[in-house]
Amino acid sequence: MKPCVALVAANDYHPAAVEQALARLMHELGGMSTFVQPGQRVLIKPNMLAGKAPDKAVTTHPEVVRAVIRMAQAAGGIVSVGDSPGIGSPMEVARHCGIMAVIEDTGAKFAPFCDSVRVGTVGRTFRQLELARDILDADVIINMPKLKTHGMMGLTCSVKNLFGAVVGMRKPALHLQAGADKSLFALMLLELAEHIRPALTIVDAIVGMEGNGPGSGEPVSIGALLAGSEALAIDSVATRLVGMTAADVWTQRLAQQTQRLGSHLADIELRGDDLEKLAVPRIRAAQSSDTAWGLPQWLHTPLRRSLSARPYADRHLCRQCGLCVKHCPPQAMRLAHDRLHIDYRCCIYCFCCQELCPEGALLTHQGLLLRLTRWINERNQ
């Protein structure tokens, strides 16, 4: 049976417009009562990467979260909302991005994702995996990502948003486990999403992010909401919606390579508005993807710098706050002599530093062959 993905146009965050669009969206899936039964504990997991204002498009917009909370409550669910941010305490981030005000206004509970529980081996890649207790205790999980570009994976949406179920400093440990192997990290994300298996995913793609996402890019109008029960299928639709292909998105590449259901549009039953009419011209990708995919392994090391992109600090923007140093998985960064230094011999090119930098000071330098490949591709489009 084909996974189903619903898609509707939604052009702004006015509360009435969001509620109307969500009602149409959920109607295509049978309504919220299809997913939430009276008395069930419902955990809504938005993207709360950092405590930035909603208009920065870094986090799931609070008005979309508000509307989903009300829908789940109307279905009889006991609703909580939580995530594990990249920067700052969960409470602090929730307040700054506007989600805490929504939680308080609707009477929902706040889930700070402070406590982790070991779940053992997951799939072929995870060892000693620990997830937030709030995730494991929920009867129903509603995954609510923001559609954004991503420095390491190409795009972050339904699958990547579930990485937030891993609490705090346990995230860098998993980055370190994958090292510079983006395919391994993508497989980790796919297996994590398959283990958590949210009952419902609703994507905020009214305004997304392009450029140096997921934390330092620019807002871009996309004008849509997406929903379904299969995270990978939703990401396949989202990839097409923003003019990208599976080659641009590492989780999509790995999903197609491993023949996962929902990794091709042909696998999916589309409902609601016409995808091709809603699709926008290709959004501007993050500059940190590479071209090593498919090369023989013996060529990766000698050509690594030319085929990949690496982070560097803009000295005019960097405030030497030390967040990147603290969170760097391989500890390849240090502050010395009033500037940030990066040891590229240790760097695993995960771009956690760029993702977490509150000043947007971590930029991307592309290797010569990567720049040449991109130029050729653009000429041929």
Summary of the structure (lengths in Angstrom):
residues: 381
radius of gyration: 19.8
end to end distance: 35.1
largest distance: 60.4
contacts: 1369
relative contact order: 0.14
helix: 38%
strand: 23%
